[in-house]
Amino acid sequence: MNKKKKVTIEDIAEEVGYSTNTVSRALNDKSEIKQETKDLILKTAEEMGYRPNRVAQRMRAQKTGILGVVVANNANPFFSRVVKGIESAAADRGYNIILKDSDESPDKEEEAIKIMLSEQVDGLLISPVNSEKSNITKISEDLPLVSFARHFKGLKIDFVLIDDLKGGYLATKHLIENGYQEIALLNGPLNELSAQERLEGYKKAITESGGEPDPELIYDGVLTMDQGYRAGKKILDSDRTLDAVHTFSDFVALGFMKAAEEASLKIPEDIGIVGFDDIPFCSYSRVPLSTVHVPIKEIGEEAVNILLDRIQNQSKEEDLETNQVRLEPELVVRSSSGAKQFSET
């Protein structure tokens, strides 16, 4: 038995010949809509069987002054620093936050979102972990929502990211310029936008240098310190020649550095390493880590400002373009990627 299609505001707008913005305002009894227009829209909505989302209406009508924040892994200093930016920017505009950690789990992410909805947060900030199992798109229909640090193609919501293509390019170009030739990329999941752009930047740098990207040197789905360590052990224990690596995060780089040291490789003489994020430990590790600096706090601040503008302008159902913000990265050179040492033959 086929389930009856839910009537949307877009369906009503098409039927009456008005914009979705006008239909939304009529259904919410806004005074600026002419009474005859409002009557037509309400009558048409009733005839079409439209059922408003009462939860969404209540949330928009009764603001709680609370924003929900769901991070992918709060154990990672990157995310804890983003949250600092979120908390500071929210407080400046009179809001508090509720924080949940999905711990890179789609199931925990879904549960966290349910909790946020039950708390009737005014809006949601999220670093999503998986696009296929996520109900983020559905949630965004009823609640102002901004993704930060991560995003997936197909999610039609506001986002704040880094220019990851530039970041991947800067890191790889730096390694090439320092004499490294066999450069691996320990990347994030390739269904995630940042990982796709990081890969594009990596390939661009290699191609510009006259080389050809080697698929066997590209590894995806490496997100945590432990995964960086295990990937490093697997790569370095193989017969594959490798003299440098660019990692998806500094956490991954730290795990890889441990594997390299266990393989008795000297950094940077035998293998060069460049991370991504520039979290605090980078300059204090045994071999200070070269990395791509990211304006981490600003990610949180920008995400809050976009979200609160959405909330205060009640623009979820208006015909406004999606905010797509990419902040500029910078390369920070430390000891882990010094000039490659070539042995005499």
C-alpha positions in Angstrom: 0.0 0.0 0.0 1.5 3.3 -1.1 1.9 5.9 1.7 0.1 9.2 0.8 2.6 12.0 0.0 2.8 14.7 2.6 1.6 18.1 1.3 4.3 20.7 1.6 4.3 24.5 1.5 5.9 24.3 -1.9 2.9 22.2 -3.1 0.5 24.9 -1.9 2.5 27.7 -3.4 2.4 26.0 -6.8 -1.3 25.5 -6.5 -2.2 29.1 -5.6 0.5 30.8 -7.6 2.2 32.6 -4.7 5.7 32.3 -3.4 6.6 29.9 -0.6 7.4 32.9 1.6 3.9 34.3 1.1 2.3 30.9 1.8 4.4 30.4 4.9 3.4 33.8 6.3 -0.3 33.2 5.5 -0.2 29.9 7.3 1.4 31.5 10.3 -1.2 34.3 10.3 1.2 37.2 9.6 -0.5 40.6 9.5 1.3 41.8 6.4 -0.5 39.4 4.2 -3.8 40.6 2.7 -6.8 38.9 4.2 -8.2 37.8 0.8 -4.8 36.2 0.0 -4.6 34.6 3.4 -8.2 33.2 3.0 -7.4 31.7 -0.4 -4.2 30.1 0.9 -5.8 28.7 4.1 -8.7 27.3 2.1 -6.4 25.7 -0.5 -4.2 24.2 2.2 -7.2 22.6 3.9 -8.5 21.2 0.7 -5.1 19.7 -0.1 -4.8 18.1 3.3 -1.9 20.2 4.6 -0.8 19.3 8.1 1.6 21.9 9.7 4.5 20.8 11.8 3.3 21.8 15.3 6.7 21.1 16.9 8.4 23.5 14.4 5.8 26.1 14.9 6.1 26.0 18.7 9.9 26.2 18.5 9.7 29.3 16.2 7.0 30.9 18.4 8.6 30.3 21.8 12.4 30.8 21.7 14.4 29.1 24.5 17.6 31.1 24.1 19.5 27.8 23.8 21.5 26.5 20.8 22.2 22.8 20.4 25.8 21.8 19.4 26.7 18.3 18.2 30.4 17.6 17.6 32.0 14.6 15.9 34.7 14.0 18.5 35.2 16.3 21.5 38.3 14.4 22.6 40.0 16.0 19.6 41.3 19.5 20.6 40.2 20.8 17.3 36.5 20.3 18.2 36.9 21.5 21.7 38.4 24.8 20.4 35.6 25.2 17.9 33.2 24.8 20.8 35.0 27.6 22.7 34.4 29.8 19.7 30.7 28.7 19.6 30.2 29.3 23.3 31.8 32.7 23.2 29.9 34.0 20.2 26.6 32.6 21.5 27.1 34.3 24.9 27.8 37.6 23.2 24.4 37.4 21.6 22.6 36.3 24.7 22.4 32.5 24.0 23.5 29.4 25.9 24.5 26.1 24.4 23.8 22.4 25.0 26.7 20.2 23.9 26.6 16.5 22.8 29.4 14.4 21.3 28.5 11.9 18.6 32.0 10.2 19.0 32.1 9.6 15.2 29.0 7.4 15.4 25.9 8.0 13.2 23.7 6.3 15.8 25.0 8.6 18.6 24.5 11.6 16.3 20.9 10.7 15.7 20.3 10.2 19.5 22.0 13.6 20.1 19.7 15.3 17.6 16.7 13.8 19.3 17.8 15.1 22.7 18.3 18.6 21.2 14.8 18.5 19.7 13.3 17.4 23.1 15.1 20.4 24.7 13.4 22.6 22.1 16.7 24.4 21.1 16.2 27.4 18.9 18.8 26.1 16.4 21.4 23.4 15.9 25.1 23.5 15.0 26.6 20.2 13.9 29.7 18.6 12.6 28.1 15.6 10.8 29.7 12.2 10.8 27.7 10.4 8.1 25.4 11.6 5.3 23.8 8.3 4.4 22.3 7.4 7.9 21.8 11.0 8.9 18.4 12.6 9.2 19.9 16.1 9.1 18.2 17.1 5.9 14.8 16.2 7.4 15.6 18.1 10.6 16.7 21.2 8.7 13.1 21.5 7.3 11.9 22.4 10.8 14.8 23.8 12.6 17.5 26.4 11.7 20.7 24.3 11.2 24.3 25.0 10.3 27.1 22.4 9.8 30.6 23.3 10.7 34.1 21.8 10.0 32.4 19.0 8.0 29.8 18.8 5.3 28.4 16.4 2.8 27.2 17.0 -0.7 23.4 16.8 -0.8 23.0 18.6 2.5 21.2 21.8 1.5 22.1 23.7 4.7 24.4 26.6 5.7 28.0 25.5 6.4 31.3 26.9 7.6 34.4 25.1 6.3 38.0 25.6 5.6 39.3 26.0 2.0 40.4 22.4 2.1 41.5 22.3 -1.5 44.0 25.1 -0.7 45.1 23.3 2.5 45.8 20.0 0.8 47.6 21.8 -2.0 49.8 23.8 0.4 50.8 20.8 2.4 51.6 18.6 -0.6 53.5 21.3 -2.5 55.6 22.0 0.6 56.7 18.4 0.8 57.5 18.3 -2.9 59.6 21.4 -2.6 61.5 19.9 0.2 62.5 16.9 -1.9 60.0 14.3 -1.0 58.7 12.2 -3.9 56.6 9.3 -2.6 53.9 11.3 -0.7 51.0 9.5 0.8 47.6 11.1 1.8 45.9 9.7 4.9 42.5 11.3 4.2 39.1 11.4 5.8 36.0 9.5 4.4 35.6 10.4 0.8 31.9 11.0 1.0 32.7 14.0 3.2 33.2 17.3 1.3 36.5 18.3 3.1 38.1 15.0 2.3 37.1 15.4 -1.4 38.6 18.8 -1.6 41.7 17.8 0.3 42.3 15.0 -2.2 41.8 17.5 -5.1 44.4 19.8 -3.6 46.9 16.9 -3.1 46.5 15.8 -6.7 46.8 19.4 -8.0 50.2 19.9 -6.3 51.5 16.6 -7.6 50.3 17.2 -11.1 51.8 20.7 -11.2 55.2 19.3 -10.2 55.1 17.0 -13.2 54.1 13.9 -11.3 51.2 11.6 -11.5 49.1 10.9 -8.4 49.4 7.2 -7.3 46.1 5.7 -6.1 48.1 3.2 -4.0 49.4 6.2 -1.9 45.9 7.5 -1.1 44.1 6.1 1.9 40.6 7.3 3.1 38.6 7.0 6.2 41.5 7.8 8.6 40.1 10.1 11.2 41.5 9.3 14.7 44.9 9.0 16.3 44.5 5.2 16.6 43.5 5.0 12.9 46.5 7.0 12.0 48.7 4.7 14.0 47.2 1.5 12.5 47.3 2.9 9.0 51.0 3.9 9.5 51.8 0.4 10.8 50.2 -1.2 7.7 51.9 1.1 5.2 55.3 1.0 6.8 55.3 -2.7 7.3 54.5 -3.2 3.6 56.9 -3.2 0.6 55.5 0.2 -0.5 58.2 2.9 -0.8 57.1 6.0 1.1 59.1 9.1 2.2 56.3 11.6 3.2 52.7 11.8 4.3 50.0 14.4 4.6 47.3 13.6 7.1 43.7 14.6 7.5 44.3 16.0 10.9 47.0 16.5 13.5 45.5 13.7 15.6 46.1 11.3 12.6 49.6 12.7 12.2 50.4 12.0 15.8 49.3 8.4 15.4 51.4 8.0 12.3 54.4 9.5 14.0 54.3 6.8 16.6 54.2 4.1 13.9 57.1 5.7 12.1 59.2 5.8 15.2 58.4 2.2 16.0 59.7 1.4 12.4 63.0 3.1 13.4 62.4 5.9 10.9 63.8 9.3 11.6 61.5 12.4 11.1 62.1 14.3 8.9 65.3 12.6 7.5 63.6 9.3 6.5 60.0 10.5 6.4 58.4 13.9 6.3 55.0 14.6 7.9 52.5 17.4 7.6 49.3 17.5 9.5 46.2 19.7 9.4 44.5 22.0 12.0 47.4 23.3 14.0 46.1 22.2 17.4 48.3 23.1 20.5 50.4 19.9 20.8 51.9 20.5 17.3 54.7 22.7 18.5 55.3 20.6 21.6 55.6 17.1 20.2 59.0 15.4 20.3 59.4 16.4 16.6 57.4 19.6 16.2 54.8 19.0 13.6 54.4 21.0 10.4 50.8 21.5 9.7 48.1 23.5 7.9 46.9 26.2 10.3 43.1 26.6 10.6 41.3 29.6 12.2 39.5 27.1 14.5 37.8 29.5 16.9 36.5 31.6 14.0 34.8 28.5 12.6 32.6 28.4 15.7 32.0 32.1 15.8 31.0 32.3 12.1 28.7 29.3 12.5 26.9 30.9 15.4 26.4 34.2 13.6 24.9 32.5 10.6 22.6 30.4 12.7 21.4 33.3 14.8 20.7 35.4 11.7 18.6 32.5 10.4 16.7 32.3 13.7 16.1 36.0 14.2 15.1 36.5 10.5 12.9 33.4 10.6 14.3 32.6 7.2 14.1 28.8 7.1 11.2 28.9 4.8 12.2 32.0 2.8 13.8 31.9 -0.6 17.3 32.8 0.6 20.6 31.3 -0.7 22.5 28.9 1.4 25.5 30.4 3.3 28.7 28.6 2.2 31.6 30.0 4.1 35.2 28.8 3.6 37.9 30.2 5.8 41.5 30.6 4.7 44.2 28.1 5.9 48.0 28.8 6.2 51.0 26.5 6.1 53.0 26.4 9.3 56.5 24.8 8.8 58.1 23.0 11.7 60.7 20.2 12.1 58.7 17.3 10.8 59.0 18.3 7.2 62.5 19.6 6.8 64.4 19.0 3.6 64.6 15.3 2.6 68.0 13.7 3.3 69.2 11.7 0.3 71.7 8.9 1.0 74.8 8.7 -1.2 74.9 5.7 -3.6 
